[in-house]
Structure formats: structure tokens, C-alpha cells
Amino acid sequence: MDDKDFERIEKLFIKQSEAFDKKLDAQAEAFGRKLDGQAEAFDKKLDGQAEAFDKKLDGQAEAFNKKLDAQAEAFDKKLDAQAEAFDKKLDGQSATFGRQLDAQSGDFHRWIGVQGDDFQHKLDLVVEGVQMLGERMDRMETRLERVEEKVDKVVLDLSAHRADTEAHHGVYRVKEDI
């Protein structure tokens, strides 16, 4: 092996290192795009569900109000004694509706909290994965440094061996076929 061989080996190592860096950069970029897409999709889905809930709640409130208005008109025509009984019944229905609305609102808030916790958990997993990838890259860099040190030692050994064989040209002879 001569200096040209070592230069070719060094170029090969540099080429492989650059290819590895490019591939790692591409994977990191793709991962970032995927994470952004998933976050955006989650936000859209959450917004859609909140909007659907609001529409449903508004529809139920509107339907209830229409029904209440119709009953109020019919009962206004009745005697004052029946109006008092109706007011009691209406108060009871309003309280029930309020409790149901409060229960649904509480359920919705709990659901939003669970979704937030789930998203945070997934985000924590992604962060952990990125940290693990960084640690792996550090280990690969350490290994590459060790390989470079070994190659340097081999170069020194070969140079010393060649110098030794050239010094004893009468006894030893190196034949190079190129």
C-alpha cells in the first residue's frame, strides 16, 4: 500500500461520512415534517369536534327554546291557577336541563384534558426518540474516531516497515505490481 492507497481510503471514509450525514439530515427533516403534519391534523380534528359539539349544543338549546315558547303560549291562555303549576314544572325542567348541560360540559372538559394528556405523552415519546438518536450519533462519532486512530496507526506501521525494507535493499526487496 502506498500514499495513493491511503488517500483513496481517506476519500472513501470522507465520502461515506458525507453520505451518512446527508441521509441522517434527510431522515431528521422527514421526521420533522411528519410530526408537524400530525400536530396540524390533531389541531384540525380537535377544532372540528369542538365546533360540532357547539353546533349540537346550539341546536338542542334552540329546539328546547322553541318548545318552551310554544308551551308558554298555550299555558298563558289557561287559568291563573294552572299558570302557577306550570311555572313550577318549568322551573324543574330548567334545573334538569342545567344539570344535564353542566354534566355534558364537564364531560367535554374532561375529554379535552385526556386528549391533551395523550398528545403530551406522544410528544414526550418523540422527544425521547430524538434524544436517543442524538446519543446514537454520538456513539457513532466515537467509533469513527477510533477507526481513524487505527487507520493512522496502520499507516505509521506501514511507513516504518517500508523504511525498514528499503534500508535493507540487498536482503529484502519489495516488489510492487501496479
Sequence and secondary structure as in RCSB ss.txt:
>XXXX:A:sequence
MDDKDFERIEKLFIKQSEAFDKKLDAQAEAFGRKLDGQAEAFDKKLDGQAEAFDKKLDGQAEAFNKKLDAQAEAF
DKKLDAQAEAFDKKLDGQSATFGRQLDAQSGDFHRWIGVQGDDFQHKLDLVVEGVQMLGERMDRMETRLERVEEK
VDKVVLDLSAHRADTEAHHGVYRVKEDI
>XXXX:A:secstr
  HHHHHHHHHHHHHHHHHHHHHHHHHHHHHHHHHHHHHHHHHHHHHHHHHHHHHHHHHHHHHHHHHHHHHHHHH
HTS HHHHHHHHHHHHHHHHHHHHHHHHHHHHHHHHHHHHHHHHHHHHHHHHHHHHHHHHHHHHHHHHHHHHHHH
HHHHHHHHHHHHHHHHHTTTT       
